[in-house]
Amino acid sequence: MNQYLISALDFTDENALQRRLHARPMHFETVRKLKASGNFIIGGAILNDRKQMIGSSLIVQFETDRQLSAWLAEEPYLLLKVWEKVDIKPFKVADV
């Protein structure tokens, strides 16, 4: 499987945190499905110095880039304008 490191930073407007909190249950449901299918490896929120959520990091795996794109097309944090900047890089989890 192809593995990917995803770093996503939230929008910074005054309603950004509200959008994140609204979308969060839907995002978690999507991640639960990824986990059940074996596509989710690890993830969590990026925090600022005040421990406020300002983004997300995930390591996921898919057989194809097309499957990755299909997930991204349905990801609530993208659809509901939580993530502003998304960086995706190929990744390989160390087998130790």
Sine and cosine of phi, psi and omega as CSV:
sin_phi,cos_phi,sin_psi,cos_psi,sin_omega,cos_omega
0.00,0.00,0.52,-0.85,0.10,-1.00
-0.99,0.11,0.74,-0.68,0.02,-1.00
-0.94,-0.34,0.50,-0.86,-0.08,-1.00
-0.67,-0.74,0.65,-0.76,0.15,-0.99
-0.98,-0.19,0.86,-0.51,-0.02,-1.00
-0.92,-0.40,0.83,-0.56,0.11,-0.99
-0.88,-0.48,0.85,-0.53,-0.07,-1.00
-0.78,-0.63,0.80,-0.60,0.05,-1.00
-0.97,-0.23,0.66,-0.75,-0.03,-1.00
-0.96,0.28,0.35,-0.94,0.23,-0.97
-0.85,0.52,0.35,-0.94,-0.06,-1.00
-0.88,-0.47,0.17,0.98,0.03,-1.00
-0.94,0.35,0.16,-0.99,-0.10,-0.99
-0.91,0.42,-0.32,0.95,0.01,-1.00
-0.98,-0.20,0.09,1.00,-0.10,-1.00
-0.87,0.49,-0.74,0.67,-0.03,-1.00
-0.91,0.42,-0.62,0.78,0.04,-1.00
-0.87,0.49,-0.69,0.73,0.03,-1.00
-0.89,0.46,-0.67,0.74,0.01,-1.00
-0.87,0.49,-0.74,0.67,-0.04,-1.00
-0.90,0.43,-0.59,0.81,0.05,-1.00
-0.92,0.40,-0.68,0.74,-0.07,-1.00
-0.99,0.15,-0.29,0.96,-0.14,-0.99
-0.82,0.57,-0.74,0.68,0.03,-1.00
-0.87,0.49,-0.61,0.79,0.03,-1.00
-0.93,0.36,-0.64,0.77,0.05,-1.00
-0.88,0.47,-0.71,0.70,0.01,-1.00
-0.88,0.47,-0.62,0.79,0.04,-1.00
-0.89,0.45,-0.66,0.75,0.05,-1.00
-0.89,0.45,-0.68,0.73,0.00,-1.00
-0.92,0.39,-0.60,0.80,0.06,-1.00
-0.86,0.51,-0.64,0.77,0.04,-1.00
-0.91,0.41,-0.66,0.75,0.05,-1.00
-0.88,0.47,-0.65,0.76,0.00,-1.00
-0.91,0.42,-0.69,0.72,-0.01,-1.00
-0.89,0.46,-0.53,0.85,-0.01,-1.00
-1.00,0.03,-0.04,1.00,0.01,-1.00
1.00,0.09,0.17,0.99,-0.03,-1.00
-1.00,0.01,-0.39,0.92,-0.02,-1.00
-1.00,-0.08,0.79,-0.61,0.03,-1.00
-0.98,-0.21,-0.83,0.56,0.01,-1.00
-0.32,-0.95,0.42,-0.91,0.04,-1.00
-0.16,-0.99,0.20,-0.98,0.04,-1.00
0.03,-1.00,0.00,-1.00,-0.04,-1.00
-1.00,0.09,0.60,-0.80,0.20,-0.98
-1.00,0.04,0.74,-0.68,-0.05,-1.00
-0.92,-0.39,0.49,-0.87,0.13,-0.99
-1.00,0.01,-0.11,-0.99,-0.04,-1.00
-0.89,0.46,-0.38,0.92,0.01,-1.00
-1.00,-0.07,0.18,0.98,0.00,-1.00
0.92,0.40,0.42,0.91,0.07,-1.00
-1.00,-0.06,0.61,-0.79,0.00,-1.00
-0.94,0.34,0.79,-0.61,0.00,-1.00
-0.76,-0.65,0.09,1.00,-0.01,-1.00
0.13,-0.99,-0.17,-0.99,-0.05,-1.00
-0.59,-0.81,0.48,-0.88,0.18,-0.98
-0.77,-0.63,0.68,-0.73,0.02,-1.00
-0.62,-0.78,0.51,-0.86,0.24,-0.97
-0.88,-0.47,0.86,-0.52,-0.03,-1.00
-0.78,-0.63,0.23,-0.97,0.06,-1.00
-0.62,-0.78,0.62,-0.78,0.02,-1.00
-0.60,-0.80,0.42,-0.91,0.05,-1.00
-0.91,0.41,-0.60,0.80,-0.08,-1.00
-0.68,-0.73,0.35,-0.94,0.11,-0.99
-0.89,0.45,-0.51,0.86,0.02,-1.00
-0.89,0.45,-0.64,0.77,0.05,-1.00
-0.92,0.40,-0.63,0.77,0.09,-1.00
-0.86,0.51,-0.74,0.68,0.01,-1.00
-0.88,0.47,-0.61,0.79,0.02,-1.00
-0.90,0.44,-0.66,0.75,0.06,-1.00
-0.90,0.44,-0.73,0.68,-0.01,-1.00
-0.87,0.50,-0.57,0.82,-0.01,-1.00
-0.92,0.40,-0.31,0.95,-0.01,-1.00
-0.91,-0.40,0.01,1.00,-0.05,-1.00
-0.94,0.35,0.87,-0.48,-0.04,-1.00
-0.84,0.55,-0.56,0.83,-0.01,-1.00
-0.92,0.40,-0.43,0.90,0.11,-0.99
-1.00,0.09,-0.71,0.70,-0.04,-1.00
-0.89,0.45,-0.56,0.83,-0.07,-1.00
-0.98,-0.20,0.33,0.94,0.12,-0.99
0.84,0.54,0.71,0.70,0.13,-0.99
-1.00,0.01,-0.79,0.61,0.00,-1.00
-1.00,0.09,0.81,-0.59,0.06,-1.00
-0.99,-0.11,-0.70,0.71,-0.05,-1.00
-0.86,-0.51,0.85,-0.53,-0.02,-1.00
-0.85,-0.53,0.82,-0.57,0.02,-1.00
-0.91,-0.42,0.81,-0.58,-0.01,-1.00
-0.84,-0.54,0.81,-0.59,0.00,-1.00
-0.79,-0.62,0.57,-0.82,0.16,-0.99
-0.86,0.51,0.54,-0.84,-0.12,-0.99
-0.55,-0.84,0.41,-0.91,0.09,-1.00
-0.66,-0.75,0.91,-0.41,0.06,-1.00
-0.92,0.39,0.74,-0.67,0.01,-1.00
-0.91,0.42,0.71,-0.70,0.01,-1.00
-0.99,-0.15,0.98,0.18,-0.03,-1.00
-0.89,-0.46,0.00,0.00,0.00,0.00
